[in-house]
């Protein structure tokens, strides 16, 4: 697998329920300026690649779930000429619109399948999408009249990748919306996400709690570390990541450290290659790990993988973790 403010008188649990509602946002207005000539050309540098969009992209191919969900979140799913490669389920609020988009392949489509979709713009989350056998080299695409955009978090040159922050996610949303000729849509979306994140941080239901973010693995746990989405989400809810000192987004932990720390809560990443249910069953069955306080108390939080990577759903992930922590009442 390539993997790339508190309302007066509102209880913590009740307030947390509102967090997810805040993520959904108001319905986007129908595009009324998609063809406005004053919005084009759009020029920007993306992962050291010059991108020049001369007119409204009407046929967009998205390769990777993160890219697909950005287009859907902007309310522009009718532009999708093809999608590919899910990590988990598309968010419920976009599922119906997603069902109308052509799926080119379960994972990456062939180069021929991408070309047959006749895209004006190819948008991907990971550089692997622009391998020769998939979309192809970005410069070659540009020479043939097809522009492309790669999530800055996926730039091949690591020195060009932004630090994983919510601001960097919002910058990507802004750039994509501008390329699609609808900059006001990202403005509205980012504003909603900032309000939701502010409520999560204010309520901080994880304050005083230590968390293990368990991504995958059994002999050695692969964990959410100190330089990525898991750390951002745990910081937002006020919890301490027991592996915050691992200097990367995800990395190897050790069961010995987990046993020594005995975390208050275990966050289970839910992905197609390693489900939350499988990881919980492993922990509950293991004769040693089953003695962890969090396991015995059932102090588990589940987060979709796509809500834990820097992208349009990461604020949803923070809101979901906040709600689940409030429901567990671990700090009370």
PyMOL commands that set and color helices and strands:
alter all, ss='L'
color gray80, all
select helices_A, chain A and resi 12-24+37-39+65-73+77-79+92-98+111-116+127-130+138-143+152-154+158-160+166-179+183-203+229-237+255-261+276-285+289-291+293-297+305-307+314-328
alter helices_A, ss='H'
color red, helices_A
select strands_A, chain A and resi 42-46+49-53+60-63+80-84+103-105+121-124+147-150+210-216+222-224+240-241+250-252+265-270+300-304
alter strands_A, ss='S'
color yellow, strands_A
deselect
rebuild
show_as cartoon
